[in-house]
Amino acid sequence: MFPKGFLWGGAISGSQAEGGFDSGGKGLSMADLLPYGDRRFKSMLNGTDALKNYNSENFYYPSHTGINFYEHYETDIKLLANLGLKAFRFSITWSRIYPIGTESSPNKDGLKFYDRVIDCCLENNIEPLVTIDHFDTPVGLVKKYGAWRDRKMIGAYLNLCQTLFERYKNKVKYWITFNEMNMILNLPFVGGGLCYDKKDNLTQLKYQAAHYQLVASAAATKMAHQVNPKMQIGCMLAAGEVYPYSCNPKDILMALQKNREQYFFSDVQVRGYYPNYIKQYLVRNNISLNITLEDKKILKNTVDFVSLSYYSTHCVSSDKEVSKNKTKGNVFSSVENPYIKSSEWGWQIDPIGLRITLNNLYDRYQKPLFIVENGLGAIDVLDENERIHDDYRIDYLSKHIDAMSEAIDDGVELMGYCIWGCIDIVSASTGEMKKRYGLIYVDKDDEGNGSLNRIKKDSFYWYKKVIQKNGIN
Ligand code: BG6
């Protein structure tokens, strides 16, 4: 049973939706350097490659135009209101507010855009859920500080937070400090704006950058509570339980260790200190982090809720032969689980895994959970009447909603659920448009052509009913 006031929602991010990459005084963002095509993944790993090869005349950069939410936000939010959304998650594009990142005052035009987006949500009775940084470091800060490799990033980030919290203190209640902070371990440029070369000890660099983000997140939490104690601040994990491939104790141990890679981030943000297992991991790997006494004090400012994205579970095996059989398409290296099916992009589909993940997170923290991303990336085809019959998406979503309901019945406290890319947006990993998550179709292709018309899919009408009935049946 879903509780009264459950936040049925949808989610997007700035760089995947807005477009208008140089409008209204916006500066270049890290996401603007990720091209469509073969070079994209390499650029996502390492900003050195992204910066060196940036050439907007010869390559297509999907974030530059997105789905032009920048100009369509009003009609898009009305469509979402028609869908019945109770919450809409979007992110602030940092370089719209601080184009380089080091300015002493914010860019007024950038703020005006978010004023309108937020007001539009409120006028339509939609609760805004704002991600402060969704894979979106300004290029100015990448060039000046090397992004999150430098402690100075904490100040730059808090400057942004101060501007946002003061301006929207009576309008926005729910905030997420960083999108999927644990992603920095897999995609250092995406997660932390990191550029590096052979001289760098990459593991050291990633954990140091992660530490600065953890301190920034805790300091932002403190600041938000000072500005308005009613504001609710969440951390966010790219979640999904790691299963042992077999009951071989070696597999169980591997899974335990792999799960800690994600739990490290939420453990610190929920409990307020580094757990012993990570301290030992750092020692064993000769990693010595710059952690001050003041940092330790700041980390004590813990979050109000734990948000998560959930697409899949993962599997690990100590058997070399078994380990060769990896899933396709997912940035998390994972052994293919033979018991579950995969999406067209090779992401494994595991609704029961959502129930398991929610239970484990809740057992660990006893904090309210919020699923802020879940959905199916699939190819949608228009029929002769320009309709999209996406029963595969309805099937995926309804099974995950059932799993959520079961988790609630297990005792998990769940605040809400946002369908990822509720309106079609650019895929973060591939830069494609054809990998669609939306309940609303956007007419645009992978090369950037199309009318940008919006069309309601069958899943739109289905989700509308789900919301109306508060998830019953
Ligand atoms: C999450 C990100 O990891 O996965 C989103 O927070 C992203 O930005 C989503 O879009 C789905 O991934 P993709 O690559 O299919 O867009």
Boltz pocket constraint, residues with backbone or C-beta under 6 A from the ligand:
constraints:
  - pocket:
      binder: B
      contacts: [[A, 13], [A, 16], [A, 179], [A, 180], [A, 238], [A, 309], [A, 373], [A, 377], [A, 420], [A, 426], [A, 427], [A, 428], [A, 429], [A, 430], [A, 435]]
      max_distance: 6.0
